[in-house]
Amino acid sequence: MLDEGLGILINGYTAKRSTSRTAQWESTVPYRVLWENSDSLLLVYGKRGKENGQLITFTSPEQYWVHVGRYVEFFRKQ
């Protein structure tokens, strides 16, 4: 049984901004690509001095996953 607290998270990217949203909230932050190879990239979010990194690994052109703490979350293109 799924936890009722779980929902749909939608991530969107433009050339310089990342937007994440659910039914309850939305957040847009600047990002930059720090490193990339053929199947993954490291994004750095936020303003300088308060940045966080996120490794994104592509499993196909339609799907990617990210580490979230001890867990991995999968996303697919819509």
C-alpha positions as CSV (number, residue, x, y, z in Angstrom):
1,M,0.0,0.0,0.0
2,L,1.3,3.4,-0.9
3,D,1.7,6.1,1.7
4,E,-0.9,8.8,1.2
5,G,1.8,11.4,1.7
6,L,3.5,10.3,-1.5
7,G,2.5,12.2,-4.6
8,I,3.6,13.2,-8.1
9,L,6.8,15.3,-8.4
10,I,7.3,17.0,-11.7
11,N,10.7,18.4,-12.6
12,G,11.3,20.8,-15.5
13,Y,14.5,22.3,-16.8
14,T,15.3,25.3,-19.0
15,A,18.8,26.4,-20.0
16,K,19.4,28.0,-16.5
17,R,16.5,27.1,-14.2
18,S,15.1,24.0,-12.6
19,T,11.4,23.9,-11.5
20,S,10.0,21.2,-9.2
21,R,6.4,21.0,-8.3
22,T,3.7,18.9,-6.7
23,A,0.0,19.6,-6.1
24,Q,0.9,21.6,-3.0
25,W,4.0,23.6,-3.9
26,E,6.4,24.8,-6.6
27,S,10.0,25.8,-6.5
28,T,12.3,27.4,-9.2
29,V,16.0,27.7,-8.6
30,P,19.0,28.5,-10.9
31,Y,21.3,25.6,-11.7
32,R,24.5,24.9,-13.6
33,V,26.1,21.7,-15.0
34,L,29.3,21.1,-13.1
35,W,30.3,17.8,-14.8
36,E,28.8,15.4,-17.4
37,N,29.6,12.2,-19.3
38,S,27.6,10.0,-21.7
39,D,25.0,8.9,-19.1
40,S,25.1,11.2,-16.1
41,L,25.6,14.8,-15.0
42,L,26.2,16.7,-11.8
43,L,23.9,19.7,-11.4
44,V,24.6,22.4,-8.8
45,Y,21.5,24.3,-7.6
46,G,21.0,27.5,-5.8
47,K,23.0,30.7,-5.5
48,R,26.7,30.7,-4.9
49,G,27.5,30.1,-1.2
50,K,24.3,28.1,-0.7
51,E,24.6,25.6,-3.5
52,N,23.7,21.9,-3.4
53,G,24.7,19.2,-5.9
54,Q,22.6,16.5,-7.5
55,L,23.9,13.6,-9.6
56,I,21.5,12.6,-12.3
57,T,21.9,9.3,-14.1
58,F,20.1,8.6,-17.3
59,T,18.9,5.0,-17.9
60,S,17.4,5.8,-21.3
61,P,16.4,9.0,-23.2
62,E,13.1,8.7,-21.4
63,Q,14.1,7.9,-17.8
64,Y,16.6,9.1,-15.2
65,W,17.2,8.6,-11.5
66,V,18.6,10.7,-8.6
67,H,19.9,10.0,-5.1
68,V,17.6,11.4,-2.4
69,G,19.3,10.7,0.9
70,R,19.6,6.9,1.2
71,Y,17.1,6.3,-1.6
72,V,16.9,6.6,-5.3
73,E,14.0,8.2,-7.2
74,F,13.2,7.5,-10.8
75,F,11.7,10.0,-13.2
76,R,10.4,9.6,-16.7
77,K,9.9,12.1,-19.5
78,Q,6.4,13.2,-20.2
